[in-house]
């Protein structure tokens, strides 16, 4: 993945890119524009019980 991003979107600092990545970040790779952008961060529930409550709603 690092090699592909570096060659496809000219990732300037792969180490900094991965260090800044926080899962479950969603990334959009625009090959035509040679850009990687962070999409809105997915929000994880605080606990499994919260996840069940959210699923029931």
Wavefront OBJ file of the C-alpha trace (Angstrom):
o trace
v 0.000 0.000 0.000
v 2.820 2.410 0.860
v 4.570 1.852 -2.453
v 1.321 2.222 -4.393
v 0.395 5.478 -2.617
v 3.921 6.846 -3.031
v 3.984 6.206 -6.766
v 0.312 6.950 -7.484
v -0.222 10.158 -5.529
v 3.398 11.143 -4.882
v 3.126 10.626 -1.133
v 5.846 12.963 0.146
v 6.457 11.398 3.566
v 5.090 7.845 3.871
v 6.267 7.509 7.479
v 4.414 10.642 8.568
v 1.340 9.561 6.590
v 1.110 6.224 8.410
v 1.980 7.748 11.797
v -0.894 10.231 11.387
v -3.394 7.570 10.303
v -5.919 6.690 12.973
v -8.096 3.696 12.295
v -10.884 3.632 11.323
v -10.005 6.700 9.232
v -11.529 6.617 5.776
v -9.308 7.795 2.958
v -10.266 8.877 -0.527
v -7.581 8.313 -3.163
v -8.062 10.482 -6.247
v -5.728 8.932 -8.804
v -6.463 11.551 -11.491
v -5.664 14.470 -9.176
v -2.898 12.502 -7.396
v -4.312 13.299 -3.966
v -5.159 11.414 -0.797
v -7.719 13.030 1.476
v -9.089 11.984 4.825
v -12.850 11.532 4.694
v -14.999 12.121 7.730
v -13.697 9.994 10.548
v -15.835 6.993 11.374
v -17.051 7.199 14.952
v -16.787 4.057 17.009
v -19.226 3.426 19.833
v -17.792 3.766 23.332
v -18.806 0.204 24.197
v -20.380 -2.884 22.625
v -23.611 -2.017 24.452
v -23.653 1.393 22.743
v -23.221 -0.349 19.403
v -26.230 -2.562 20.097
v -28.307 0.444 21.163
v -27.389 2.280 17.941
v -28.232 -0.763 15.826
v -31.662 -1.053 17.424
v -32.583 2.562 16.607
l 1 2 3 4 5 6 7 8 9 10 11 12 13 14 15 16 17 18 19 20 21 22 23 24 25 26 27 28 29 30 31 32 33 34 35 36 37 38 39 40 41 42 43 44 45 46 47 48 49 50 51 52 53 54 55 56 57
